[in-house]
Amino acid sequence: MLFAICDTQPADAESISALLHEYLERYDLPCRVERFSRPEQLLVFCRTCACTAVFLQVHSAGCPNLEIAAQLRALSPETPVILTSDTLDCAPDGYRVRAFAYLLKPQLPQSFTACMDSLWNALFSPTNTLCLRADREDVFLPLEQILYFEASGHSVTAFFSSSALWTTRKFRVSIQEITNQLEGRGFLRVQRSFVVNLRYVERFSNYTVLLKTGQTIPVSVKHFSQLRREFLIWQNS
């Protein structure tokens, strides 16, 4: 899982990082944490890497970082932004930028677990996950971590973003079953063998889909115009 922390105080960033690792150790999950002291650096990073969540420091009412939070939400609406501060001055603005949570630094040891529990439930709730069978067990895949699916033979391979536990994972399932389960959930079958997560689509061009990660996926020539139209409708909804 990939988390980003933006804080001008190295000790505070270290504290959040330590709490993250401690929390995820309960689930035996690997955790990568990237730290930034400047919000502009954070924005550049988030344009190419999908984070599980972002911790962003704010100072006082009207803090410029609140606009950075709004930009992060516009860039990736599925990525929770958690504001951290020494005071409650920015708390009302947290609602305006749709922050997932607002944590007071002096109370972090007491409030962090409850925040992560809420985050965990949000990421892995039935509405935000896809359940597939693999190795005789149910695997719950957070939708926001899936880049695309590719069918080959009698199986389908899922390709994941950098915030996921896996790079790829294969499932014994048909691409049509995947398509049916993901109907109306921000995914689009663009070709006989491919289903893409529209959250990661940069654009449709030359009968391909260009993902924000730089990868290209072939698109049905016959249905290209209709598929591009469906993407634009989703994008503007």
N, C-alpha and C positions, 0 to 999 in steps of 0.2 A: 504494500500500500504506500502511496506517495502523499506526503504532507508538505506544505510550504509554510514557513514562519517568517514574517516580516516584522522586525523589531529593532529599534536603535540601541537597545540595551542587551549586550551579549549574555549577561547573566539571566535575564528574563527569557531570552530565546532558548538558552540551555535548560532552564526549568521546564518550559513547555515541552521541549524535546524529550526530556527524561520522563515526564508524565505520560507522554504518548507511548514510548517504548514500554514502560511499566504496564500500561493498560493493555496493549496488544499482546504482551507476553502471556496474558491469561488465555488467549485464544491460540497461542502458538503461531502467531502471524508475523511475517517479516515486515519491517517498517523502514522506509527510506524517508529521511527528513532533509529538506533543502532550506537553508536559512538565508535571509536577505536583510540588509540594513536600509536599503532604499526601495520604496514602492515601485519605482520605474523598472527596477531589475525584476521585481516580482511579476509585473505585467508581461514583460518580455518572456519570462520563463513560462507563464501560464498560457501564452499563445501557442506554444509547441508541446507542452506536457499537460496531460489531464491529471489534476490533483484530486485525491480523495477528499481533502478539505484544506482550507487556507486559514491561518491565524494571522490577523492583521492588527497591528498596534494603532490605537487612536489616542489623541491627547485631550482636546477640549472642543467645545462646540464650534462648528465651522472648520474643523481639522481637514486639511487637504486629503488625508488618507480616506476620508469618507467618500470622496469622489472616486478614488481608486477602487474602493469596495463596490461602488455602483458599476464601474467599468468591468470589474471582475465578474459581477453578476450578469452583465450584458454579454460578456465574452463567453461565459459558460454557466447558464442558469442552473444546471444540475450540481454545480460545485458549491458546497456550503462554505460561506464566509463567516468566520467566528472573530468578532472584535474583542480585543483585549485592551484594558486601560487601567490606570491608577485611580481614576475617578468615574463618577456616573454622568459627567457632563455631556458625553456623546450618546448616552443611552437612547434619548428620543430620536436621534438621527439614525440609530440602528434600525428602527422600523422603516424609515424612508428608503434605506438601501437594501432592505429585506435581508438583514444579517440573520444567520442561523441562531446565533447566541451572542451574548455580551458578557464577558468574564472580567471580573475585577481581579487584578493581579494579586493584591494582598490576600484574596480569598481563594486563589487557585487550588491549593491542596484540598480544600473542602468542596469546591464546585466542579472540579475538572471531571471527576468520574460521572456525575449526573449528566454533564454536557455530552460526554462521549457515549453514554448509554443511549441518549436521545439520538445522537448522530448514527450510532450503530443500528438502531431500530428504523431510522429513516432510510438508510442505505440498503438494508436487507429486508425491508417490509415486502409482502407479496406483490404490491403494486409497483415496486421498483426493482424487482428481480425476475429472472426467468429460471424455472426449475427444469433441469434436464437430468436424465439418468446416465450415470457413468460408473463403471467398476462396481456395479451392484449397490450403488447408493445414490441418493438424490443430491444433486449439486445445485446450489442457488447462486446464480450469476447476477451481480448488480448490473442493471442495464447501462448505467453511465460508464461502465468500464469496458463495454464491448465495442470494438471497432466495426467488425463485420463477420459474417459467416460464409464459408465456402464449402460447397458440396463436392464430394468425390466418392464415386461408387455408392456404397450403402451407408456412408457415414458423413458427418458434417464437422468441420473444424471451426472453432471459434477463435478469433484473433482479438487480443485485448490491448487496451491502452497501457501506458507506463505505470498507472496507479494500481493495476490489478496484481493478483497473486501469481498469475500465469502469463506467459507470452502467448501460448496457444494451448488449446485443449480439444481433443477429439471426442465426439459423441456418436453413438449408434442411433441415428434418428434421420428422418428425411428432411430435406430443405423445405418441403411443403408444410410439414408439421411445425417447423420453426416459423415459417411465414404466418401460419394460422395463429400461433400463440402470441405473435408480436403485432398482430393487426391493431392499428390505432394507438401504438405505443412509441411512435417515432422511428420506426424502421421501415425500409422499403426494399422489396425484391427488385433489383435492377437488371437482373439477367438470370437465366435458368439456374445457375449455380451459385449466385451471390445475393445475400441480403445485407444491406448496409445500415449502420446507425446514422440517421440524418444529423445528429448532433455533431458528428465529426466531418460532415461533408463541406468542403470549401466551395466547390462548384461542379456543374455538369459541363463537359466540353469535349468535342471531338469523339463522341460516343464512348466516353469514359467518365467516371466519377473521380475527382481529385479530392482526397481526404486531407484534413488539416495536418495530418502526420506526414504528408508527402507521398503516400501510396496512391496508386491508381487502380481502379476496379473497372472491368469492361461492363458496358451497358448495352442492353438489347437495342440493335439498330432500328428494328421495326417500331419499338415503343419508346424511343429516346425522347421525343417531344413531350409525350404524355408523362413520362417519369420525371422529366425536368420540371414540368408544370406542377406536379404533385409536390416536389421538393420546395418550389417557390411558395406554394400555398402553405405548406407546413412552416416554412421559414417566417412567413408574415403573419402566422396565426398567433 
